[in-house]
Amino acid sequence: MAGGFINGLAGVTTATHDARIAAVEAAVAESLARNDAPVAEQCDLTAQNASTQSGLAAAQLTLLNQRNAATNLHTAKADQINAVLSALPTGNTDA
């Protein structure tokens, strides 16, 4: 055991102890940054979702206004418009 203690003292005096501490601190900082990345991504996705929901609401309002302005609208077309207006988003796109 004396060798371990002596080697430890030698490490302190040769600054390898400080290097190990710096390496551990860098690993901790990297780990914290990695943990923060999903939080930032979630914030970005939340903002994108809000923007998309706003765009959907605007498109629905436009369609509703067009439907209300139309005269002599064919029943099948009116039913199709009503289906689009009442449908919930599914996450699928036509793209």
The 8 nearest C-alpha neighbors of each residue, nearest first, counted from 0:
[[1, 2, 3, 4, 5, 6, 7, 8],
 [0, 2, 4, 3, 5, 6, 7, 8],
 [3, 1, 5, 0, 4, 6, 7, 8],
 [4, 2, 6, 0, 1, 5, 7, 8],
 [3, 5, 7, 1, 2, 6, 8, 0],
 [4, 6, 2, 8, 7, 3, 1, 9],
 [5, 7, 9, 3, 8, 4, 2, 10],
 [8, 6, 4, 10, 5, 9, 3, 11],
 [7, 9, 5, 11, 10, 6, 4, 12],
 [8, 10, 6, 12, 7, 11, 13, 5],
 [11, 9, 7, 15, 13, 8, 16, 12],
 [12, 10, 16, 8, 14, 9, 13, 15],
 [11, 13, 9, 10, 14, 8, 15, 16],
 [14, 12, 10, 11, 15, 9, 16, 8],
 [15, 13, 17, 16, 11, 12, 10, 18],
 [16, 14, 18, 10, 17, 13, 19, 11],
 [15, 17, 11, 19, 14, 18, 10, 20],
 [18, 16, 20, 14, 15, 19, 21, 11],
 [17, 19, 15, 21, 16, 20, 22, 14],
 [20, 18, 22, 16, 21, 17, 15, 23],
 [19, 21, 17, 23, 22, 18, 24, 16],
 [20, 22, 18, 24, 19, 23, 25, 17],
 [23, 21, 19, 25, 20, 24, 18, 26],
 [22, 24, 26, 20, 25, 21, 27, 19],
 [25, 23, 21, 27, 26, 22, 20, 28],
 [26, 24, 28, 22, 23, 27, 21, 29],
 [27, 25, 23, 29, 24, 28, 30, 22],
 [26, 28, 30, 24, 25, 29, 31, 23],
 [29, 27, 25, 31, 30, 26, 24, 32],
 [30, 28, 26, 32, 27, 31, 25, 33],
 [29, 31, 27, 33, 28, 32, 26, 34],
 [30, 32, 34, 28, 33, 29, 27, 35],
 [33, 31, 35, 29, 34, 30, 28, 36],
 [32, 34, 30, 36, 31, 35, 29, 37],
 [33, 35, 31, 32, 36, 30, 37, 38],
 [34, 36, 32, 38, 33, 37, 31, 39],
 [35, 37, 39, 33, 38, 34, 40, 32],
 [38, 36, 40, 39, 35, 41, 34, 33],
 [39, 37, 41, 35, 36, 40, 42, 34],
 [40, 38, 42, 36, 41, 37, 43, 35],
 [39, 41, 37, 43, 42, 38, 44, 36],
 [42, 40, 44, 38, 43, 39, 37, 45],
 [41, 43, 45, 39, 40, 44, 46, 38],
 [42, 44, 40, 46, 41, 45, 47, 39],
 [45, 43, 47, 41, 46, 42, 48, 40],
 [44, 46, 48, 42, 43, 47, 41, 49],
 [45, 47, 49, 43, 44, 48, 50, 42],
 [48, 46, 44, 50, 45, 49, 51, 43],
 [49, 47, 51, 45, 46, 50, 44, 52],
 [48, 50, 52, 46, 51, 47, 53, 45],
 [49, 51, 53, 47, 48, 52, 46, 54],
 [50, 52, 54, 48, 53, 49, 47, 55],
 [53, 51, 55, 49, 54, 50, 48, 56],
 [52, 54, 50, 56, 51, 55, 49, 57],
 [53, 55, 51, 57, 52, 56, 58, 50],
 [56, 54, 52, 58, 53, 57, 59, 51],
 [55, 57, 59, 53, 54, 58, 60, 52],
 [56, 58, 60, 54, 55, 59, 61, 53],
 [59, 57, 61, 55, 60, 56, 54, 62],
 [60, 58, 62, 56, 61, 57, 63, 84],
 [59, 61, 63, 57, 58, 62, 64, 56],
 [62, 60, 58, 64, 59, 63, 65, 57],
 [63, 61, 65, 59, 60, 64, 66, 58],
 [62, 64, 60, 66, 61, 65, 59, 67],
 [65, 63, 67, 61, 66, 62, 60, 68],
 [66, 64, 62, 68, 63, 67, 69, 61],
 [67, 65, 63, 69, 64, 68, 62, 80],
 [66, 68, 64, 65, 69, 63, 70, 62],
 [69, 67, 65, 66, 64, 70, 63, 72],
 [70, 68, 66, 67, 72, 65, 71, 64],
 [69, 71, 72, 68, 67, 66, 73, 65],
 [72, 70, 73, 69, 74, 77, 68, 66],
 [71, 73, 70, 69, 74, 77, 76, 66],
 [72, 74, 76, 75, 77, 71, 78, 70],
 [75, 73, 77, 76, 78, 72, 79, 71],
 [74, 76, 78, 77, 73, 79, 72, 80],
 [75, 77, 79, 73, 78, 74, 80, 72],
 [78, 76, 74, 80, 79, 75, 81, 73],
 [79, 77, 81, 75, 76, 80, 74, 82],
 [80, 78, 76, 82, 77, 81, 75, 83],
 [79, 81, 77, 83, 82, 78, 76, 84],
 [80, 82, 84, 78, 83, 79, 85, 77],
 [83, 81, 79, 85, 80, 84, 86, 78],
 [84, 82, 80, 86, 81, 85, 79, 59],
 [85, 83, 81, 82, 86, 59, 80, 63],
 [84, 86, 82, 83, 81, 87, 80, 59],
 [87, 85, 83, 84, 82, 88, 81, 89],
 [88, 86, 89, 85, 84, 83, 90, 82],
 [87, 89, 90, 86, 91, 55, 52, 92],
 [90, 88, 91, 87, 92, 86, 93, 83],
 [89, 91, 88, 92, 87, 93, 48, 51],
 [92, 90, 89, 93, 88, 94, 87, 86],
 [93, 91, 94, 90, 89, 88, 51, 55],
 [92, 94, 91, 90, 89, 88, 83, 55],
 [93, 92, 91, 90, 89, 88, 51, 55]]
